[in-house]
Amino acid sequence: MRFSITIDTENEDVALRLLGALKDAGLVQATEAVVDEADVRILPDTRQVLFRGEPVELTRLEFELLLHLCEHPDRVHRRRDLLAAVWGVNDNYSGARTVDVHVRRVRQKLGDAADVIQTVRGVGYLVASSGRVRVERSPNVVQLAERRAG
């Protein structure tokens, strides 16, 4: 039998103490996290973007656009779909070139990592899962390893 436990708390200290107690009891195997340093790190919970550890100042829409592309990698996003997902615009009258302008601004602000957003000519944009970009969620939600009973 296999199961998993999710600890949802705002208090990271409590979650880490509970995880430690479960490890001490032998209910969870200790694992070492392998940290691979991505060029671009997106921290949605604090709405920060870091390029090689340095903060990148993005507007609200630029941040939402980059986050949406990076949360859905290896997929071509059409301009109209991005307008709907990021801007909330679902009509045929809004200019899809707005997306192009925002992508250009995000690329400028990312500097050497601008090429993480690829243009698919005549269609839209793509972020390939290359390890250069990572979306990091808050560690306040700790998911524990699976365990085999018996």
Beta strands, then each sheet from edge to edge (+ up, - down):
strand 1: 2-3
strand 2: 6-8
strand 3: 40-43
strand 4: 48-51
strand 5: 54-55
strand 6: 77-78
strand 7: 117-120
strand 8: 124-127
strand 9: 133-135
strand 10: 141-143
strand 11: 147-148
sheet 1: 1+ 11-
sheet 2: 2+ 10-
sheet 3: 5+ 4- 3+ 9+
sheet 4: 6+ 8- 7+
end
